[in-house]
Amino acid sequence: MKKPAFRKKSAPEAVEPTEAAEAAESGQSGQPGPAPAQAPEPAASARPAGRSGGTRTTQSLLAAAVVLAAVFGIAETRPPAAPAKADGGVAPTTAQVERTAAVCPQPLQGLTGSTTLTAYTPPGAGGATGGAGWLSDAAAPATPPTTAPSAPASGAPAAPSGSAAPAAPDKGAAPADARLTLAKPGAPATGPAANGDTAPGTGAVATGALAPGFTVTQTTVVTEQRGLGLSGLTCTPAGTSFWFAGASTAGDRVDYVSLVNTESSAAVVDIKLYGDKGLIENDAANGITVAPGSSQSVLLPTISKGAVNDLAVHVVARSGRVGAALHAADGAKGADWIPASAEPAATQVLPGLPADTSAAHLVVWAPPEDDADLKIQLSGKNGWFTPAGNESIHIKAGMVAAVDLGKVTRDEVAGLRLSPTDDKHPTRVVAGLRVDRAGGGGKSDAAWLTGTGPVGARATVADNRAGASTLFLTSAGDAATVRVTASAGSGGGTPVSKDVQLPAGGTVALPAPEPGGLNGSFALTVETVSGGPVMAARMLSLPAKDVPMFTIQALRDDHSTVRVPRAGQDPGVVLR
C-alpha cells in the first residue's frame, strides 16, 4: 500500500501539551485525534535538504509521547468527583430496598372456608425510617393515591387569595380502603381476607422501614368434605413467568390458576400445559386478558384436552404483569396451593418432607430442547443418600415424567434433590412433589413442595401458631449454622432466637421456637450465620378430628438489600 504523502513545512511544529489535552478531552474538532502509538514518521522526500532526519524524528516521537501522556493523563488532570469509599475502598455498597410489593391469590373458589392474611416485616439494622405496610383488595390497583404538587411550578399562577389548596395525601401512607395495615417492624398484623366465590385477590405493599423483608402469608381452612384440608402460601411479587409442577385434571382433581392484576394497565396471559406427551395445544389458554385491578380463575379442565394425570403449568404474561397461583384439590384426599417453582435449573432442591409422609409423588418437566436424566437423592440426618428402588428418573424433551416414591422418608425428615446423572449433560428442569399424610379412619391431607433457592442472608414466613409449626432445614452443601428467630405475636409477646447447626448435606427438623408470652400468631425468620447454602421450609399443622390438615411453605431469601456498584476511574474510556 502506498504511504501517504506529507506536506513539507518550513519549520517543525511542536504540539503543545495543554492544547493536546484540551483537544483530546473536549473533542472540539469533531475528528478523532492521532493514534498516539502509531504516530507516522515523515517520509524521506519531505525532509528539508541539508537537515538531519534525526532531529525531526526526535521531535515527532516527543510530540507523540506528549499526546499519549495527555490522553492517559486526563483522569489525573481533570478527575471526576471521587465516590464515597467503602471499607477497603473497593467493595460495592449495600442499600435497603425502599418498596416491596406482593400479590395474594383469590381465596378458594367454589369452597367454603375461612381465609386469613398475615403480614410481617422483620426488624432491621438499616437507617430507613417511616413508611407503611398495607393489604388491599385487588378491585383497584394496590398503590397509594397520586399526590398533588406541593407548590405551583415556576411561572404558574398562584392560588387565588383566600383559597386553600387541597391537602395532598401522603405517598407513603396506606390507602383509606386498606383491608389490613402493618404498624411497625417486628410485630405481625393479621386479619380475614374477602369471602365468597367472587372475592378478589389481594395486593400487598410496604414502603420505607417496612419494606425490607416484608412478607405476607395466606392461609385457608376448609372443612367442606370435597375440599377438606389446609391451604397456605407465601404471596409472591407480580411477574411475567411462573412455573408449577404437579397439577392434574384426572380423577377427582379440581385444579385452577388464579390470576390477579394489581397493576394500572391490563395484562395478557398465556397458560401453557405440558403432559406426558408434551405441550397441550388449546387456543382457549392463550390471550387471556386480565383487566387492571381485577382477578379471575381459570379451571385447568377447561383449557386441557381430557384427563391428564400429571401436568406442568407455565403462566406467561405476554404484556403487563400479574400475580399467579395454582390451587389443587383432590376431593376428600386433600388440597393445597402448589407453590411457584424456582426457574428451570439443572439441580433442584425441594425441602420439607415430614417424617410421617405416607406417600410422595414426584413430577418433573424437561424443556423441548433436550431430554433429562436425573439422580434422585434424599437429605437425611447424616447427609445425602439414594433411596433404594428410586435412584433416577428420565424425562423426554418437552414432556412430563412422574414417579411414585411411596413412604420414601422411612419415618425421618428429609429434603429431596434432583441433579444430572452426567455433570457434562445438564438439563434445566422444573420439579414438584406431592406429599400426603394419613390420619385416623383413612382420612388424609396433601401438600405440594417445589424446587426453591437458599434462604440466603435472611428469609421469613408469617402465620405460625402455638404448637402448630415445624421448621425443616436442609444444608445443601457444607455444614452450616443458622439463627431462627420467633417474632412477637400479633397480640403481644417477646421474641426469642435459637442457633441451629446442620451437618453437611443433612436435614434437621425442629418445633418452631415460640415467643415468650405469645398472644396471636407469630413469624419465623431464618438467617444464615455460617456455611451453607441452606434451604428451609415450614409446616403448619392444624388437625381437625381425624384429618391431619397441614400445609408447607418454603422460605426464600427476602432480598431486603441490594448491592450498589461503585464507579471507578477508567482513562481508557476516551479511546473507546
Secondary structure, DSSP 8 states (H G I E B T S, - for coil): ---------SS-----HHHHHHHHHH-TTSS----GGG-----GGGS-TTS-HHHHHHHHHHHHHHHHHHHHTHHHHS--------TTTTS-EEEE-SEEEEEE--S-TT---EEEEEEE----SS------EEEEETTS-SS------SS--TT-----TT--------TTS--TT-SEEE-STTS-EEEE---STT---EEEEEEGGG-TT-EEEEEEEE-SGGG-EEEEEE-B--BSEEEEEEE--STTB--EEEEEE-SSS-EEEEEEEEETTEEE--GGGS-EEE-TTEEEEEEGGGTSSS--SSEEEEEEEEES-BEEEEEEEBGGG-EEEE------BSSEEEEEE-TT--EEEEEEE--TT--EEEEEEEEETTEEE--TT--EEEE-TT-EEEEE--STTTTS-EEEEEEESSTTS---BEEEEEEEEE-GGG-EEEEEEE-B---TTEEEEEEE-TTTEEEEEEEEEEEEEEEEEE--BTTEEE-EEEEEEE-TT-EEEEE----EEEES-EEEEEEEEEEEEEEEEEEEE--BTTB--EEEEEE-----EEEE------GGGGG-
